[in-house]
Amino acid sequence: MEEQRGGLTVTYQPEGSAGIAELRVQARVPPFAGAATGYFNDDDLRAFAAAISAYPLPAEAHSRLTAGLGDQETVGLEVAQVTSRGQLAVTIHLAVTDPGPYPYLTPTAADARMVLLTSYQALHDFAAALLAAIDAQGGTARLPADELA
């Protein structure tokens, strides 16, 4: 991930042979950064990759991928077009759950929300890398920030 501009890194690791995977998600949108883990069905990951590979993204479409623990979202990614010139935004939500000594107060130990600006080409490459990681049963996909001038 480029330190100055930021980006999103997703590491895919299968959980047995059930078609379930652990995704370790790291994001940096300066000056903020965060990391979290979520569990996803391979079919849902493939569907998300296909949806974000569309060109152009439908104007009103918001492709979303989410995982959680109970009713607490731990990883949330949502992709949408923000300008007619092709600027895209990925809304990123990362949370680490930990009931701690006072579980009735809050189930979240850390929570980060960021918006990463990117482009169609970067998103296409990210989707292809995610599919390759699934097919290889392990790997990493990176989405760099790409703010259009």
Helices and strands as residue ranges (DSSP letters): E 7-14, E 20-29, E 32-41, H 42-52, E 63-69, E 72-81, E 88-97, E 108-118, H 120-135, E 139-144
